[in-house]
Amino acid sequence: MAKGFFVTGTDTGVGKTVVAAALIKAAGLLGVKACGMKPVETGCTKEGNVMLPSDGMFLKEIAHMDETVSHVTPCCFEHELAPMVSAEIEGTTVDINKIRVAFDKLGRAYQAIVVEGVGGLLVPIIKDYFVLDLAREMGLPLVVVARSWLGTINHTLLTVNYALKEGLEVVGIVINHTYQSEGSMAEKTNPQIIEQLSPVPLIGIFPYLDDVSGEALEKAVLKNLNMEIIRRYL
């Protein structure tokens, strides 16, 4: 069984890719060789007949992976929609077996895998197969990425409690700033309330980063994430 994390979000656009990259760096700081994986990416840029998955390429770069990006992101689609919908529009389907093969190869090559999901847990990948099902099949514990602004308490608790109800292991929550903090009352009070109400711990509050280089990520990890919690799963 592979070690690592499956990074999911309470919504789209909450910064899963940055948090996944941060967890790759956290593993490295703990002496664990980790790779990144974005099994399905939509909204890819198309150059000729080649799809370029920006999130997958970023994770590959951060993890210093020698594998081609097709190992990191085996399924790419141009339309920025749920994978099942993107695939239907583009006249194809998501090849779950291709994802399984890539995951298995990475699991043999690295000590840990940080997998970034697509949107939230109930985003459909194919009919009757959701992100939650992929996370369950991979057997990795979840890290839930939540937004920092108003509304995050409801979204976060719904995601965490549904995952637990479905039998998934949840490491904890990372509240992520996808823009410069405005110092709103919601931003100030959300972490404390989520800590009080959530059945899983708050791993940290990750700041907005203008610079997402490896060095900047490592500094932010050491300052803002609970490394002891992360260590337990590696």
Wavefront OBJ file of the C-alpha trace (Angstrom):
o trace
v 0.000 0.000 0.000
v 1.391 3.359 -1.051
v 2.018 6.063 1.510
v 1.232 9.710 1.009
v -1.812 11.925 0.751
v -4.837 12.490 -1.435
v -5.487 16.236 -1.589
v -9.115 17.189 -2.055
v -10.912 20.501 -1.864
v -14.101 21.855 -0.388
v -14.672 23.473 -3.787
v -12.814 24.262 -6.984
v -10.231 27.045 -6.912
v -9.262 26.600 -3.259
v -5.580 26.022 -4.027
v -5.198 22.244 -3.995
v -2.197 22.374 -6.330
v -0.199 24.679 -4.056
v -1.048 22.598 -0.992
v -0.141 19.380 -2.834
v 3.210 20.950 -3.751
v 3.664 22.026 -0.129
v 3.068 18.440 1.047
v 5.655 17.160 -1.436
v 8.135 19.636 0.053
v 7.084 18.686 3.595
v 7.825 15.048 2.828
v 11.239 15.991 1.493
v 12.007 17.987 4.629
v 11.164 14.847 6.604
v 13.560 12.772 4.506
v 10.883 11.086 2.392
v 11.191 11.007 -1.402
v 7.716 11.960 -2.620
v 6.265 12.442 -6.080
v 3.221 14.318 -7.266
v 0.273 13.060 -9.273
v -2.736 14.804 -10.813
v -4.597 11.816 -12.276
v -7.112 13.868 -14.250
v -6.746 17.481 -15.310
v -9.268 19.543 -17.224
v -8.743 22.983 -18.707
v -5.464 21.883 -20.280
v -3.790 23.933 -22.998
v -3.692 22.202 -26.362
v -0.629 22.577 -28.572
v -1.167 20.672 -31.779
v -2.284 17.225 -30.646
v -0.579 17.516 -27.261
v -2.393 18.436 -24.046
v -0.361 20.390 -21.500
v -1.603 19.918 -17.918
v -0.329 22.978 -16.032
v -1.007 21.549 -12.554
v 0.593 18.228 -13.414
v 3.658 19.943 -14.879
v 3.996 22.111 -11.776
v 3.869 19.103 -9.429
v 6.405 17.269 -11.587
v 8.746 20.255 -11.381
v 8.341 20.705 -7.625
v 8.991 16.994 -6.987
v 11.998 16.937 -9.384
v 10.523 13.945 -11.194
v 12.292 12.361 -14.162
v 9.114 10.700 -15.424
v 7.217 12.245 -18.314
v 4.182 14.341 -17.430
v 1.961 11.550 -18.779
v 2.886 9.558 -15.670
v 1.902 12.478 -13.448
v -1.284 13.332 -15.356
v -2.380 10.374 -17.464
v -5.778 11.856 -18.394
v -5.992 15.379 -19.850
v -8.950 17.320 -21.231
v -9.282 20.725 -22.804
v -12.632 21.866 -21.406
v -12.452 23.182 -17.855
v -15.369 21.179 -16.496
v -15.913 18.055 -14.388
v -13.893 15.228 -15.996
v -16.954 13.202 -16.989
v -18.478 16.233 -18.718
v -15.223 17.292 -20.394
v -14.700 13.776 -21.719
v -18.239 13.564 -23.089
v -17.877 16.888 -24.918
v -14.543 15.758 -26.364
v -15.983 12.422 -27.496
v -14.061 10.179 -25.136
v -14.018 8.980 -21.536
v -11.649 9.021 -18.589
v -9.488 5.889 -18.688
v -9.472 4.738 -15.065
v -7.133 1.851 -15.874
v -4.543 4.286 -17.253
v -4.691 6.108 -13.906
v -4.255 2.831 -12.027
v -1.200 1.861 -14.072
v 0.451 5.273 -13.569
v -0.289 5.229 -9.834
v 1.185 1.751 -9.483
v 4.380 2.758 -11.319
v 4.855 5.852 -9.173
v 4.181 3.832 -6.034
v 7.082 1.540 -6.902
v 9.450 4.403 -7.723
v 8.845 6.707 -4.737
v 8.450 6.436 -0.978
v 5.265 8.490 -1.006
v 2.737 9.899 -3.480
v 0.871 13.185 -3.125
v -2.202 12.950 -5.348
v -4.202 16.043 -6.206
v -7.858 15.374 -6.883
v -10.262 17.308 -9.095
v -12.457 19.839 -7.294
v -14.329 18.215 -4.417
v -15.183 14.650 -3.442
v -18.376 14.360 -5.459
v -16.993 15.598 -8.769
v -17.841 12.846 -11.301
v -14.915 11.250 -13.123
v -17.014 8.757 -15.061
v -20.635 7.749 -14.539
v -21.126 6.454 -10.998
v -17.428 6.942 -10.156
v -16.496 10.080 -8.242
v -13.317 11.634 -6.860
v -14.220 9.984 -3.558
v -14.125 6.565 -5.265
v -10.694 7.289 -6.717
v -9.385 8.332 -3.295
v -10.808 5.176 -1.752
v -9.257 2.994 -4.459
v -5.833 4.594 -4.034
v -6.012 4.031 -0.280
v -4.405 7.356 0.629
v -5.606 9.460 3.569
v -7.241 12.764 2.691
v -5.957 16.261 3.243
v -8.883 18.660 2.859
v -8.038 22.084 1.448
v -10.481 24.792 2.477
v -10.819 28.406 1.447
v -10.252 31.162 3.990
v -13.231 33.407 3.418
v -16.941 33.442 4.311
v -18.779 30.140 3.846
v -15.851 27.870 4.506
v -17.167 26.454 7.801
v -20.122 24.784 6.088
v -18.132 23.544 3.077
v -15.311 22.213 5.247
v -17.476 20.360 7.752
v -19.623 18.882 4.983
v -16.532 17.563 3.175
v -14.832 16.162 6.268
v -17.921 14.539 7.731
v -19.005 13.019 4.423
v -15.537 11.575 3.849
v -15.539 10.018 7.312
v -19.078 8.706 6.824
v -17.886 7.022 3.620
v -15.061 5.333 5.529
v -12.144 7.428 4.275
v -9.307 8.401 6.585
v -8.884 12.167 6.916
v -5.516 13.526 8.047
v -6.803 17.033 8.593
v -7.591 20.401 7.073
v -5.423 23.077 5.489
v -7.003 26.515 5.225
v -5.437 28.074 2.165
v -5.260 31.729 1.144
v -5.614 32.019 -2.615
v -5.231 35.788 -2.408
v -3.673 38.285 -0.019
v -5.450 38.241 3.324
v -7.926 41.080 3.736
v -8.028 40.639 7.496
v -11.796 40.093 7.440
v -13.625 38.855 10.512
v -14.402 35.600 8.700
v -10.699 35.002 8.005
v -9.865 35.713 11.648
v -12.555 33.505 13.190
v -12.882 30.600 10.726
v -9.793 28.641 11.853
v -10.802 28.668 15.505
v -14.401 27.646 14.767
v -13.332 24.891 12.388
v -10.927 23.562 15.018
v -13.743 23.539 17.583
v -16.259 21.777 15.340
v -14.204 19.487 13.120
v -13.572 15.847 14.068
v -10.114 16.090 12.435
v -7.272 18.509 13.204
v -6.322 21.719 11.475
v -2.942 21.016 9.861
v -2.264 24.673 9.227
v -3.195 27.966 7.608
v -1.260 28.361 4.376
v -0.515 31.901 3.205
v -0.908 33.375 -0.250
v 2.426 33.095 -2.059
v 3.497 35.382 -4.894
v 6.482 33.086 -5.332
v 5.703 29.363 -5.530
v 9.279 28.209 -6.067
v 10.523 25.197 -4.145
v 12.449 27.351 -1.679
v 9.476 29.608 -0.958
v 7.231 26.592 -0.462
v 9.673 24.986 1.980
v 9.833 28.161 4.069
v 6.029 28.407 4.129
v 5.712 24.728 5.063
v 8.059 25.021 8.045
v 6.304 28.146 9.261
v 2.666 27.240 8.641
v 2.069 23.476 8.634
v 2.075 21.008 11.525
v 4.950 18.751 10.511
v 4.250 16.248 13.291
v 0.828 15.482 11.848
v 2.332 15.052 8.373
v 5.144 12.853 9.719
v 2.645 10.317 11.113
v 1.456 9.391 7.626
v 4.845 9.040 5.911
l 1 2 3 4 5 6 7 8 9 10 11 12 13 14 15 16 17 18 19 20 21 22 23 24 25 26 27 28 29 30 31 32 33 34 35 36 37 38 39 40 41 42 43 44 45 46 47 48 49 50 51 52 53 54 55 56 57 58 59 60 61 62 63 64 65 66 67 68 69 70 71 72 73 74 75 76 77 78 79 80 81 82 83 84 85 86 87 88 89 90 91 92 93 94 95 96 97 98 99 100 101 102 103 104 105 106 107 108 109 110 111 112 113 114 115 116 117 118 119 120 121 122 123 124 125 126 127 128 129 130 131 132 133 134 135 136 137 138 139 140 141 142 143 144 145 146 147 148 149 150 151 152 153 154 155 156 157 158 159 160 161 162 163 164 165 166 167 168 169 170 171 172 173 174 175 176 177 178 179 180 181 182 183 184 185 186 187 188 189 190 191 192 193 194 195 196 197 198 199 200 201 202 203 204 205 206 207 208 209 210 211 212 213 214 215 216 217 218 219 220 221 222 223 224 225 226 227 228 229 230 231 232 233 234
